[in-house]
Amino acid sequence: MTLDEALLDAHARDDLTALVTLYTRAADQAATVDATCFYLTQAYVFALETGHAATTPLYDRLSEYGRV
């Protein structure tokens, strides 16, 4: 399963925890800063919704790009 397919599947299943992981992975693989920040923002929103342990690290990464 590709990353895009995994993201669609996680959305379909409403698996917010998986979405944090998958969007973070997408950010790590993104080709541009804008794409990276888009994916980090998505991961951060789902992390906030779930109280995920990655919330602070995701915020910190967005902050490094001046996106908070």
Predicted model as a PDB file, atoms N, CA, C, CB and O in Angstrom, pLDDT in the B-factor column:
MODEL        1                                                                  
ATOM      1  N   MET A   1       0.850  -1.170   0.000  1.00 94.00           N  
ATOM      2  CA  MET A   1       0.000   0.000   0.000  1.00 94.00           C  
ATOM      3  C   MET A   1       0.905   1.246   0.000  1.00 94.00           C  
ATOM      4  CB  MET A   1      -0.972  -0.009   1.234  1.00 94.00           C  
ATOM      5  O   MET A   1       1.841   1.349   0.793  1.00 94.00           O  
ATOM      6  N   THR A   2       0.610   2.163  -0.886  1.00 98.00           N  
ATOM      7  CA  THR A   2       1.390   3.405  -0.935  1.00 98.00           C  
ATOM      8  C   THR A   2       0.990   4.309   0.235  1.00 98.00           C  
ATOM      9  CB  THR A   2       1.176   4.141  -2.296  1.00 98.00           C  
ATOM     10  O   THR A   2      -0.018   4.081   0.904  1.00 98.00           O  
ATOM     11  N   LEU A   3       1.799   5.328   0.459  1.00 98.00           N  
ATOM     12  CA  LEU A   3       1.491   6.278   1.519  1.00 98.00           C  
ATOM     13  C   LEU A   3       0.157   6.977   1.249  1.00 98.00           C  
ATOM     14  CB  LEU A   3       2.619   7.312   1.653  1.00 98.00           C  
ATOM     15  O   LEU A   3      -0.640   7.155   2.169  1.00 98.00           O  
ATOM     16  N   ASP A   4      -0.090   7.369   0.013  1.00 97.00           N  
ATOM     17  CA  ASP A   4      -1.363   8.010  -0.335  1.00 97.00           C  
ATOM     18  C   ASP A   4      -2.541   7.070  -0.056  1.00 97.00           C  
ATOM     19  CB  ASP A   4      -1.362   8.436  -1.820  1.00 97.00           C  
ATOM     20  O   ASP A   4      -3.564   7.491   0.485  1.00 97.00           O  
ATOM     21  N   GLU A   5      -2.390   5.821  -0.423  1.00 98.00           N  
ATOM     22  CA  GLU A   5      -3.457   4.848  -0.165  1.00 98.00           C  
ATOM     23  C   GLU A   5      -3.665   4.641   1.326  1.00 98.00           C  
ATOM     24  CB  GLU A   5      -3.137   3.512  -0.834  1.00 98.00           C  
ATOM     25  O   GLU A   5      -4.800   4.514   1.787  1.00 98.00           O  
ATOM     26  N   ALA A   6      -2.575   4.607   2.078  1.00 98.00           N  
ATOM     27  CA  ALA A   6      -2.681   4.448   3.528  1.00 98.00           C  
ATOM     28  C   ALA A   6      -3.379   5.646   4.159  1.00 98.00           C  
ATOM     29  CB  ALA A   6      -1.294   4.260   4.148  1.00 98.00           C  
ATOM     30  O   ALA A   6      -4.180   5.484   5.081  1.00 98.00           O  
ATOM     31  N   LEU A   7      -3.081   6.844   3.669  1.00 98.00           N  
ATOM     32  CA  LEU A   7      -3.757   8.041   4.175  1.00 98.00           C  
ATOM     33  C   LEU A   7      -5.257   7.978   3.883  1.00 98.00           C  
ATOM     34  CB  LEU A   7      -3.144   9.312   3.549  1.00 98.00           C  
ATOM     35  O   LEU A   7      -6.074   8.240   4.766  1.00 98.00           O  
ATOM     36  N   LEU A   8      -5.614   7.636   2.662  1.00 98.00           N  
ATOM     37  CA  LEU A   8      -7.028   7.524   2.312  1.00 98.00           C  
ATOM     38  C   LEU A   8      -7.732   6.463   3.151  1.00 98.00           C  
ATOM     39  CB  LEU A   8      -7.180   7.198   0.831  1.00 98.00           C  
ATOM     40  O   LEU A   8      -8.863   6.663   3.594  1.00 98.00           O  
ATOM     41  N   ASP A   9      -7.065   5.350   3.365  1.00 98.00           N  
ATOM     42  CA  ASP A   9      -7.633   4.279   4.168  1.00 98.00           C  
ATOM     43  C   ASP A   9      -7.830   4.730   5.613  1.00 98.00           C  
ATOM     44  CB  ASP A   9      -6.735   3.041   4.116  1.00 98.00           C  
ATOM     45  O   ASP A   9      -8.879   4.468   6.202  1.00 98.00           O  
ATOM     46  N   ALA A  10      -6.846   5.398   6.184  1.00 98.00           N  
ATOM     47  CA  ALA A  10      -6.961   5.878   7.567  1.00 98.00           C  
ATOM     48  C   ALA A  10      -8.082   6.899   7.698  1.00 98.00           C  
ATOM     49  CB  ALA A  10      -5.632   6.493   8.037  1.00 98.00           C  
ATOM     50  O   ALA A  10      -8.811   6.904   8.690  1.00 98.00           O  
ATOM     51  N   HIS A  11      -8.220   7.766   6.695  1.00 98.00           N  
ATOM     52  CA  HIS A  11      -9.344   8.719   6.706  1.00 98.00           C  
ATOM     53  C   HIS A  11     -10.674   7.970   6.652  1.00 98.00           C  
ATOM     54  CB  HIS A  11      -9.238   9.709   5.511  1.00 98.00           C  
ATOM     55  O   HIS A  11     -11.605   8.297   7.388  1.00 98.00           O  
ATOM     56  N   ALA A  12     -10.759   6.977   5.790  1.00 98.00           N  
ATOM     57  CA  ALA A  12     -12.003   6.217   5.638  1.00 98.00           C  
ATOM     58  C   ALA A  12     -12.375   5.507   6.938  1.00 98.00           C  
ATOM     59  CB  ALA A  12     -11.869   5.193   4.498  1.00 98.00           C  
ATOM     60  O   ALA A  12     -13.553   5.385   7.275  1.00 98.00           O  
ATOM     61  N   ARG A  13     -11.373   5.048   7.653  1.00 98.00           N  
ATOM     62  CA  ARG A  13     -11.610   4.353   8.923  1.00 98.00           C  
ATOM     63  C   ARG A  13     -11.693   5.307  10.114  1.00 98.00           C  
ATOM     64  CB  ARG A  13     -10.511   3.340   9.165  1.00 98.00           C  
ATOM     65  O   ARG A  13     -11.961   4.882  11.238  1.00 98.00           O  
ATOM     66  N   ASP A  14     -11.461   6.603   9.861  1.00 98.00           N  
ATOM     67  CA  ASP A  14     -11.449   7.623  10.910  1.00 98.00           C  
ATOM     68  C   ASP A  14     -10.425   7.268  12.000  1.00 98.00           C  
ATOM     69  CB  ASP A  14     -12.861   7.777  11.527  1.00 98.00           C  
ATOM     70  O   ASP A  14     -10.673   7.445  13.192  1.00 98.00           O  
ATOM     71  N   ASP A  15      -9.277   6.764  11.555  1.00 98.00           N  
ATOM     72  CA  ASP A  15      -8.196   6.360  12.466  1.00 98.00           C  
ATOM     73  C   ASP A  15      -7.257   7.541  12.665  1.00 98.00           C  
ATOM     74  CB  ASP A  15      -7.415   5.119  11.911  1.00 98.00           C  
ATOM     75  O   ASP A  15      -6.261   7.679  11.954  1.00 98.00           O  
ATOM     76  N   LEU A  16      -7.576   8.385  13.627  1.00 98.00           N  
ATOM     77  CA  LEU A  16      -6.830   9.619  13.839  1.00 98.00           C  
ATOM     78  C   LEU A  16      -5.393   9.368  14.284  1.00 98.00           C  
ATOM     79  CB  LEU A  16      -7.534  10.470  14.862  1.00 98.00           C  
ATOM     80  O   LEU A  16      -4.487  10.116  13.913  1.00 98.00           O  
ATOM     81  N   THR A  17      -5.186   8.341  15.060  1.00 98.00           N  
ATOM     82  CA  THR A  17      -3.825   8.024  15.506  1.00 98.00           C  
ATOM     83  C   THR A  17      -2.950   7.640  14.319  1.00 98.00           C  
ATOM     84  CB  THR A  17      -3.845   6.882  16.544  1.00 98.00           C  
ATOM     85  O   THR A  17      -1.805   8.080  14.222  1.00 98.00           O  
ATOM     86  N   ALA A  18      -3.482   6.828  13.423  1.00 98.00           N  
ATOM     87  CA  ALA A  18      -2.728   6.466  12.224  1.00 98.00           C  
ATOM     88  C   ALA A  18      -2.459   7.691  11.362  1.00 98.00           C  
ATOM     89  CB  ALA A  18      -3.482   5.406  11.414  1.00 98.00           C  
ATOM     90  O   ALA A  18      -1.400   7.796  10.744  1.00 98.00           O  
ATOM     91  N   LEU A  19      -3.415   8.620  11.316  1.00 98.00           N  
ATOM     92  CA  LEU A  19      -3.228   9.821  10.511  1.00 98.00           C  
ATOM     93  C   LEU A  19      -2.075  10.676  11.029  1.00 98.00           C  
ATOM     94  CB  LEU A  19      -4.508  10.637  10.488  1.00 98.00           C  
ATOM     95  O   LEU A  19      -1.360  11.291  10.238  1.00 98.00           O  
ATOM     96  N   VAL A  20      -1.889  10.722  12.332  1.00 98.00           N  
ATOM     97  CA  VAL A  20      -0.731  11.448  12.878  1.00 98.00           C  
ATOM     98  C   VAL A  20       0.552  10.850  12.322  1.00 98.00           C  
ATOM     99  CB  VAL A  20      -0.723  11.400  14.436  1.00 98.00           C  
ATOM    100  O   VAL A  20       1.423  11.571  11.835  1.00 98.00           O  
ATOM    101  N   THR A  21       0.662   9.554  12.395  1.00 98.00           N  
ATOM    102  CA  THR A  21       1.858   8.862  11.920  1.00 98.00           C  
ATOM    103  C   THR A  21       2.042   9.025  10.419  1.00 98.00           C  
ATOM    104  CB  THR A  21       1.788   7.385  12.275  1.00 98.00           C  
ATOM    105  O   THR A  21       3.142   9.322   9.954  1.00 98.00           O  
ATOM    106  N   LEU A  22       0.978   8.834   9.670  1.00 98.00           N  
ATOM    107  CA  LEU A  22       1.073   8.888   8.217  1.00 98.00           C  
ATOM    108  C   LEU A  22       1.372  10.290   7.707  1.00 98.00           C  
ATOM    109  CB  LEU A  22      -0.205   8.383   7.599  1.00 98.00           C  
ATOM    110  O   LEU A  22       2.185  10.453   6.797  1.00 98.00           O  
ATOM    111  N   TYR A  23       0.729  11.305   8.275  1.00 98.00           N  
ATOM    112  CA  TYR A  23       1.020  12.670   7.837  1.00 98.00           C  
ATOM    113  C   TYR A  23       2.432  13.089   8.244  1.00 98.00           C  
ATOM    114  CB  TYR A  23      -0.007  13.648   8.420  1.00 98.00           C  
ATOM    115  O   TYR A  23       3.077  13.858   7.531  1.00 98.00           O  
ATOM    116  N   THR A  24       2.912  12.597   9.368  1.00 98.00           N  
ATOM    117  CA  THR A  24       4.294  12.877   9.755  1.00 98.00           C  
ATOM    118  C   THR A  24       5.256  12.236   8.765  1.00 98.00           C  
ATOM    119  CB  THR A  24       4.576  12.370  11.183  1.00 98.00           C  
ATOM    120  O   THR A  24       6.245  12.849   8.362  1.00 98.00           O  
ATOM    121  N   ARG A  25       4.966  11.010   8.380  1.00 98.00           N  
ATOM    122  CA  ARG A  25       5.791  10.317   7.380  1.00 98.00           C  
ATOM    123  C   ARG A  25       5.765  11.074   6.053  1.00 98.00           C  
ATOM    124  CB  ARG A  25       5.298   8.861   7.177  1.00 98.00           C  
ATOM    125  O   ARG A  25       6.798  11.220   5.398  1.00 98.00           O  
ATOM    126  N   ALA A  26       4.592  11.551   5.658  1.00 98.00           N  
ATOM    127  CA  ALA A  26       4.482  12.327   4.424  1.00 98.00           C  
ATOM    128  C   ALA A  26       5.310  13.599   4.513  1.00 98.00           C  
ATOM    129  CB  ALA A  26       3.016  12.669   4.131  1.00 98.00           C  
ATOM    130  O   ALA A  26       5.955  13.987   3.539  1.00 98.00           O  
ATOM    131  N   ALA A  27       5.298  14.252   5.666  1.00 98.00           N  
ATOM    132  CA  ALA A  27       6.108  15.462   5.857  1.00 98.00           C  
ATOM    133  C   ALA A  27       7.587  15.141   5.714  1.00 98.00           C  
ATOM    134  CB  ALA A  27       5.833  16.091   7.237  1.00 98.00           C  
ATOM    135  O   ALA A  27       8.339  15.908   5.114  1.00 98.00           O  
ATOM    136  N   ASP A  28       8.000  14.010   6.264  1.00 98.00           N  
ATOM    137  CA  ASP A  28       9.407  13.611   6.192  1.00 98.00           C  
ATOM    138  C   ASP A  28       9.853  13.338   4.754  1.00 98.00           C  
ATOM    139  CB  ASP A  28       9.643  12.371   7.048  1.00 98.00           C  
ATOM    140  O   ASP A  28      11.036  13.456   4.437  1.00 98.00           O  
ATOM    141  N   GLN A  29       8.906  12.975   3.885  1.00 97.00           N  
ATOM    142  CA  GLN A  29       9.223  12.627   2.498  1.00 97.00           C  
ATOM    143  C   GLN A  29       8.926  13.752   1.509  1.00 97.00           C  
ATOM    144  CB  GLN A  29       8.453  11.398   2.098  1.00 97.00           C  
ATOM    145  O   GLN A  29       9.229  13.625   0.323  1.00 97.00           O  
ATOM    146  N   ALA A  30       8.344  14.838   1.978  1.00 98.00           N  
ATOM    147  CA  ALA A  30       7.910  15.911   1.076  1.00 98.00           C  
ATOM    148  C   ALA A  30       9.093  16.574   0.380  1.00 98.00           C  
ATOM    149  CB  ALA A  30       7.112  16.959   1.847  1.00 98.00           C  
ATOM    150  O   ALA A  30      10.197  16.650   0.919  1.00 98.00           O  
ATOM    151  N   ALA A  31       8.829  17.048  -0.827  1.00 98.00           N  
ATOM    152  CA  ALA A  31       9.887  17.625  -1.659  1.00 98.00           C  
ATOM    153  C   ALA A  31      10.106  19.110  -1.419  1.00 98.00           C  
ATOM    154  CB  ALA A  31       9.568  17.403  -3.102  1.00 98.00           C  
ATOM    155  O   ALA A  31      11.158  19.641  -1.777  1.00 98.00           O  
ATOM    156  N   THR A  32       9.138  19.788  -0.823  1.00 98.00           N  
ATOM    157  CA  THR A  32       9.272  21.231  -0.598  1.00 98.00           C  
ATOM    158  C   THR A  32       8.919  21.576   0.842  1.00 98.00           C  
ATOM    159  CB  THR A  32       8.373  22.024  -1.574  1.00 98.00           C  
ATOM    160  O   THR A  32       8.265  20.803   1.542  1.00 98.00           O  
ATOM    161  N   VAL A  33       9.360  22.739   1.263  1.00 98.00           N  
ATOM    162  CA  VAL A  33       9.039  23.202   2.615  1.00 98.00           C  
ATOM    163  C   VAL A  33       7.530  23.394   2.764  1.00 98.00           C  
ATOM    164  CB  VAL A  33       9.783  24.521   2.931  1.00 98.00           C  
ATOM    165  O   VAL A  33       6.958  23.032   3.793  1.00 98.00           O  
ATOM    166  N   ASP A  34       6.889  23.956   1.753  1.00 98.00           N  
ATOM    167  CA  ASP A  34       5.441  24.152   1.834  1.00 98.00           C  
ATOM    168  C   ASP A  34       4.707  22.823   1.986  1.00 98.00           C  
ATOM    169  CB  ASP A  34       4.936  24.888   0.594  1.00 98.00           C  
ATOM    170  O   ASP A  34       3.780  22.717   2.788  1.00 98.00           O  
ATOM    171  N   ALA A  35       5.108  21.829   1.237  1.00 98.00           N  
ATOM    172  CA  ALA A  35       4.478  20.516   1.357  1.00 98.00           C  
ATOM    173  C   ALA A  35       4.758  19.911   2.726  1.00 98.00           C  
ATOM    174  CB  ALA A  35       4.974  19.574   0.248  1.00 98.00           C  
ATOM    175  O   ALA A  35       3.866  19.340   3.353  1.00 98.00           O  
ATOM    176  N   THR A  36       5.988  20.037   3.185  1.00 98.00           N  
ATOM    177  CA  THR A  36       6.344  19.537   4.513  1.00 98.00           C  
ATOM    178  C   THR A  36       5.448  20.165   5.563  1.00 98.00           C  
ATOM    179  CB  THR A  36       7.822  19.825   4.831  1.00 98.00           C  
ATOM    180  O   THR A  36       4.901  19.465   6.415  1.00 98.00           O  
ATOM    181  N   CYS A  37       5.296  21.473   5.507  1.00 98.00           N  
ATOM    182  CA  CYS A  37       4.497  22.179   6.507  1.00 98.00           C  
ATOM    183  C   CYS A  37       3.018  21.844   6.400  1.00 98.00           C  
ATOM    184  CB  CYS A  37       4.692  23.672   6.368  1.00 98.00           C  
ATOM    185  O   CYS A  37       2.326  21.788   7.417  1.00 98.00           O  
ATOM    186  N   PHE A  38       2.524  21.621   5.197  1.00 98.00           N  
ATOM    187  CA  PHE A  38       1.139  21.194   5.028  1.00 98.00           C  
ATOM    188  C   PHE A  38       0.918  19.878   5.770  1.00 98.00           C  
ATOM    189  CB  PHE A  38       0.785  21.043   3.523  1.00 98.00           C  
ATOM    190  O   PHE A  38      -0.014  19.757   6.565  1.00 98.00           O  
ATOM    191  N   TYR A  39       1.774  18.897   5.509  1.00 98.00           N  
ATOM    192  CA  TYR A  39       1.619  17.592   6.144  1.00 98.00           C  
ATOM    193  C   TYR A  39       1.822  17.673   7.653  1.00 98.00           C  
ATOM    194  CB  TYR A  39       2.598  16.597   5.543  1.00 98.00           C  
ATOM    195  O   TYR A  39       1.108  17.014   8.409  1.00 98.00           O  
ATOM    196  N   LEU A  40       2.787  18.474   8.096  1.00 98.00           N  
ATOM    197  CA  LEU A  40       2.991  18.641   9.536  1.00 98.00           C  
ATOM    198  C   LEU A  40       1.766  19.258  10.192  1.00 98.00           C  
ATOM    199  CB  LEU A  40       4.223  19.509   9.808  1.00 98.00           C  
ATOM    200  O   LEU A  40       1.394  18.872  11.300  1.00 98.00           O  
ATOM    201  N   THR A  41       1.140  20.208   9.520  1.00 98.00           N  
ATOM    202  CA  THR A  41      -0.063  20.834  10.062  1.00 98.00           C  
ATOM    203  C   THR A  41      -1.180  19.810  10.211  1.00 98.00           C  
ATOM    204  CB  THR A  41      -0.521  21.991   9.164  1.00 98.00           C  
ATOM    205  O   THR A  41      -1.871  19.781  11.229  1.00 98.00           O  
ATOM    206  N   GLN A  42      -1.353  18.973   9.199  1.00 98.00           N  
ATOM    207  CA  GLN A  42      -2.377  17.931   9.292  1.00 98.00           C  
ATOM    208  C   GLN A  42      -2.079  16.985  10.450  1.00 98.00           C  
ATOM    209  CB  GLN A  42      -2.468  17.144   7.974  1.00 98.00           C  
ATOM    210  O   GLN A  42      -2.969  16.653  11.232  1.00 98.00           O  
ATOM    211  N   ALA A  43      -0.837  16.558  10.554  1.00 98.00           N  
ATOM    212  CA  ALA A  43      -0.451  15.669  11.650  1.00 98.00           C  
ATOM    213  C   ALA A  43      -0.695  16.339  12.997  1.00 98.00           C  
ATOM    214  CB  ALA A  43       1.026  15.261  11.521  1.00 98.00           C  
ATOM    215  O   ALA A  43      -1.182  15.703  13.932  1.00 98.00           O  
ATOM    216  N   TYR A  44      -0.361  17.613  13.095  1.00 98.00           N  
ATOM    217  CA  TYR A  44      -0.521  18.360  14.342  1.00 98.00           C  
ATOM    218  C   TYR A  44      -1.998  18.470  14.741  1.00 98.00           C  
ATOM    219  CB  TYR A  44       0.094  19.760  14.201  1.00 98.00           C  
ATOM    220  O   TYR A  44      -2.337  18.299  15.912  1.00 98.00           O  
ATOM    221  N   VAL A  45      -2.859  18.749  13.791  1.00 98.00           N  
ATOM    222  CA  VAL A  45      -4.294  18.858  14.091  1.00 98.00           C  
ATOM    223  C   VAL A  45      -4.825  17.530  14.627  1.00 98.00           C  
ATOM    224  CB  VAL A  45      -5.090  19.283  12.827  1.00 98.00           C  
ATOM    225  O   VAL A  45      -5.543  17.506  15.627  1.00 98.00           O  
ATOM    226  N   PHE A  46      -4.476  16.433  13.971  1.00 98.00           N  
ATOM    227  CA  PHE A  46      -4.939  15.134  14.449  1.00 98.00           C  
ATOM    228  C   PHE A  46      -4.298  14.774  15.789  1.00 98.00           C  
ATOM    229  CB  PHE A  46      -4.635  14.049  13.413  1.00 98.00           C  
ATOM    230  O   PHE A  46      -4.931  14.124  16.621  1.00 98.00           O  
ATOM    231  N   ALA A  47      -3.067  15.182  16.002  1.00 98.00           N  
ATOM    232  CA  ALA A  47      -2.424  14.944  17.297  1.00 98.00           C  
ATOM    233  C   ALA A  47      -3.147  15.710  18.403  1.00 98.00           C  
ATOM    234  CB  ALA A  47      -0.937  15.356  17.249  1.00 98.00           C  
ATOM    235  O   ALA A  47      -3.356  15.178  19.494  1.00 98.00           O  
ATOM    236  N   LEU A  48      -3.523  16.937  18.129  1.00 98.00           N  
ATOM    237  CA  LEU A  48      -4.281  17.715  19.115  1.00 98.00           C  
ATOM    238  C   LEU A  48      -5.617  17.036  19.438  1.00 98.00           C  
ATOM    239  CB  LEU A  48      -4.525  19.149  18.596  1.00 98.00           C  
ATOM    240  O   LEU A  48      -6.026  16.970  20.597  1.00 98.00           O  
ATOM    241  N   GLU A  49      -6.277  16.544  18.417  1.00 98.00           N  
ATOM    242  CA  GLU A  49      -7.583  15.912  18.608  1.00 98.00           C  
ATOM    243  C   GLU A  49      -7.502  14.647  19.451  1.00 98.00           C  
ATOM    244  CB  GLU A  49      -8.199  15.586  17.270  1.00 98.00           C  
ATOM    245  O   GLU A  49      -8.459  14.295  20.140  1.00 98.00           O  
ATOM    246  N   THR A  50      -6.369  13.966  19.398  1.00 97.00           N  
ATOM    247  CA  THR A  50      -6.247  12.677  20.090  1.00 97.00           C  
ATOM    248  C   THR A  50      -5.403  12.743  21.355  1.00 97.00           C  
ATOM    249  CB  THR A  50      -5.657  11.659  19.160  1.00 97.00           C  
ATOM    250  O   THR A  50      -5.296  11.749  22.074  1.00 97.00           O  
ATOM    251  N   GLY A  51      -4.803  13.890  21.640  1.00 98.00           N  
ATOM    252  CA  GLY A  51      -3.888  13.966  22.778  1.00 98.00           C  
ATOM    253  C   GLY A  51      -2.635  13.143  22.555  1.00 98.00           C  
ATOM    254  O   GLY A  51      -2.050  12.618  23.502  1.00 98.00           O  
ATOM    255  N   HIS A  52      -2.231  13.032  21.320  1.00 98.00           N  
ATOM    256  CA  HIS A  52      -1.095  12.204  20.896  1.00 98.00           C  
ATOM    257  C   HIS A  52       0.220  12.742  21.480  1.00 98.00           C  
ATOM    258  CB  HIS A  52      -1.011  12.154  19.350  1.00 98.00           C  
ATOM    259  O   HIS A  52       0.392  13.951  21.638  1.00 98.00           O  
ATOM    260  N   ALA A  53       1.124  11.844  21.789  1.00 98.00           N  
ATOM    261  CA  ALA A  53       2.430  12.227  22.341  1.00 98.00           C  
ATOM    262  C   ALA A  53       3.261  13.056  21.369  1.00 98.00           C  
ATOM    263  CB  ALA A  53       3.206  10.990  22.733  1.00 98.00           C  
ATOM    264  O   ALA A  53       4.196  13.737  21.790  1.00 98.00           O  
ATOM    265  N   ALA A  54       2.942  13.013  20.093  1.00 98.00           N  
ATOM    266  CA  ALA A  54       3.700  13.764  19.089  1.00 98.00           C  
ATOM    267  C   ALA A  54       3.269  15.222  18.983  1.00 98.00           C  
ATOM    268  CB  ALA A  54       3.557  13.103  17.743  1.00 98.00           C  
ATOM    269  O   ALA A  54       3.845  15.970  18.194  1.00 98.00           O  
ATOM    270  N   THR A  55       2.275  15.643  19.754  1.00 98.00           N  
ATOM    271  CA  THR A  55       1.765  17.008  19.637  1.00 98.00           C  
ATOM    272  C   THR A  55       2.868  18.050  19.788  1.00 98.00           C  
ATOM    273  CB  THR A  55       0.688  17.250  20.678  1.00 98.00           C  
ATOM    274  O   THR A  55       3.014  18.919  18.928  1.00 98.00           O  
ATOM    275  N   THR A  56       3.636  17.977  20.851  1.00 98.00           N  
ATOM    276  CA  THR A  56       4.690  18.969  21.084  1.00 98.00           C  
ATOM    277  C   THR A  56       5.795  18.888  20.040  1.00 98.00           C  
ATOM    278  CB  THR A  56       5.283  18.785  22.469  1.00 98.00           C  
ATOM    279  O   THR A  56       6.200  19.929  19.521  1.00 98.00           O  
ATOM    280  N   PRO A  57       6.302  17.710  19.706  1.00 98.00           N  
ATOM    281  CA  PRO A  57       7.320  17.656  18.652  1.00 98.00           C  
ATOM    282  C   PRO A  57       6.825  18.200  17.305  1.00 98.00           C  
ATOM    283  CB  PRO A  57       7.789  16.228  18.474  1.00 98.00           C  
ATOM    284  O   PRO A  57       7.586  18.842  16.581  1.00 98.00           O  
ATOM    285  N   LEU A  58       5.577  17.951  16.974  1.00 98.00           N  
ATOM    286  CA  LEU A  58       5.034  18.485  15.721  1.00 98.00           C  
ATOM    287  C   LEU A  58       4.945  20.002  15.781  1.00 98.00           C  
ATOM    288  CB  LEU A  58       3.646  17.884  15.429  1.00 98.00           C  
ATOM    289  O   LEU A  58       5.276  20.686  14.812  1.00 98.00           O  
ATOM    290  N   TYR A  59       4.503  20.526  16.907  1.00 98.00           N  
ATOM    291  CA  TYR A  59       4.464  21.979  17.088  1.00 98.00           C  
ATOM    292  C   TYR A  59       5.868  22.565  16.933  1.00 98.00           C  
ATOM    293  CB  TYR A  59       3.876  22.343  18.476  1.00 98.00           C  
ATOM    294  O   TYR A  59       6.063  23.581  16.265  1.00 98.00           O  
ATOM    295  N   ASP A  60       6.829  21.912  17.558  1.00 98.00           N  
ATOM    296  CA  ASP A  60       8.218  22.391  17.485  1.00 98.00           C  
ATOM    297  C   ASP A  60       8.729  22.409  16.047  1.00 98.00           C  
ATOM    298  CB  ASP A  60       9.132  21.512  18.349  1.00 98.00           C  
ATOM    299  O   ASP A  60       9.408  23.351  15.639  1.00 98.00           O  
ATOM    300  N   ARG A  61       8.404  21.372  15.283  1.00 98.00           N  
ATOM    301  CA  ARG A  61       8.834  21.328  13.878  1.00 98.00           C  
ATOM    302  C   ARG A  61       8.193  22.463  13.075  1.00 98.00           C  
ATOM    303  CB  ARG A  61       8.474  19.964  13.247  1.00 98.00           C  
ATOM    304  O   ARG A  61       8.865  23.119  12.279  1.00 98.00           O  
ATOM    305  N   LEU A  62       6.900  22.691  13.286  1.00 98.00           N  
ATOM    306  CA  LEU A  62       6.232  23.788  12.591  1.00 98.00           C  
ATOM    307  C   LEU A  62       6.822  25.118  12.996  1.00 98.00           C  
ATOM    308  CB  LEU A  62       4.736  23.773  12.873  1.00 98.00           C  
ATOM    309  O   LEU A  62       6.961  26.020  12.170  1.00 98.00           O  
ATOM    310  N   SER A  63       7.165  25.243  14.252  1.00 98.00           N  
ATOM    311  CA  SER A  63       7.773  26.475  14.759  1.00 98.00           C  
ATOM    312  C   SER A  63       9.123  26.751  14.092  1.00 98.00           C  
ATOM    313  CB  SER A  63       7.950  26.389  16.279  1.00 98.00           C  
ATOM    314  O   SER A  63       9.449  27.898  13.786  1.00 98.00           O  
ATOM    315  N   GLU A  64       9.893  25.702  13.871  1.00 97.00           N  
ATOM    316  CA  GLU A  64      11.192  25.841  13.212  1.00 97.00           C  
ATOM    317  C   GLU A  64      11.052  26.447  11.809  1.00 97.00           C  
ATOM    318  CB  GLU A  64      11.886  24.477  13.126  1.00 97.00           C  
ATOM    319  O   GLU A  64      11.953  27.128  11.320  1.00 97.00           O  
ATOM    320  N   TYR A  65       9.909  26.185  11.177  1.00 97.00           N  
ATOM    321  CA  TYR A  65       9.652  26.736   9.847  1.00 97.00           C  
ATOM    322  C   TYR A  65       8.913  28.070   9.911  1.00 97.00           C  
ATOM    323  CB  TYR A  65       8.851  25.745   9.020  1.00 97.00           C  
ATOM    324  O   TYR A  65       8.571  28.646   8.879  1.00 97.00           O  
ATOM    325  N   GLY A  66       8.667  28.560  11.135  1.00 97.00           N  
ATOM    326  CA  GLY A  66       7.944  29.812  11.298  1.00 97.00           C  
ATOM    327  C   GLY A  66       6.478  29.712  10.933  1.00 97.00           C  
ATOM    328  O   GLY A  66       5.885  30.687  10.471  1.00 97.00           O  
ATOM    329  N   ARG A  67       5.891  28.552  11.133  1.00 96.00           N  
ATOM    330  CA  ARG A  67       4.510  28.308  10.701  1.00 96.00           C  
ATOM    331  C   ARG A  67       3.517  28.234  11.851  1.00 96.00           C  
ATOM    332  CB  ARG A  67       4.445  27.034   9.915  1.00 96.00           C  
ATOM    333  O   ARG A  67       2.421  27.703  11.675  1.00 96.00           O  
ATOM    334  N   VAL A  68       3.865  28.746  13.011  1.00 90.00           N  
ATOM    335  CA  VAL A  68       2.894  28.742  14.126  1.00 90.00           C  
ATOM    336  C   VAL A  68       2.563  30.150  14.536  1.00 90.00           C  
ATOM    337  CB  VAL A  68       3.438  27.962  15.336  1.00 90.00           C  
ATOM    338  O   VAL A  68       1.768  30.356  15.453  1.00 90.00           O  
TER     339      VAL A  68                                                      
ENDMDL                                                                          
END                                                                             
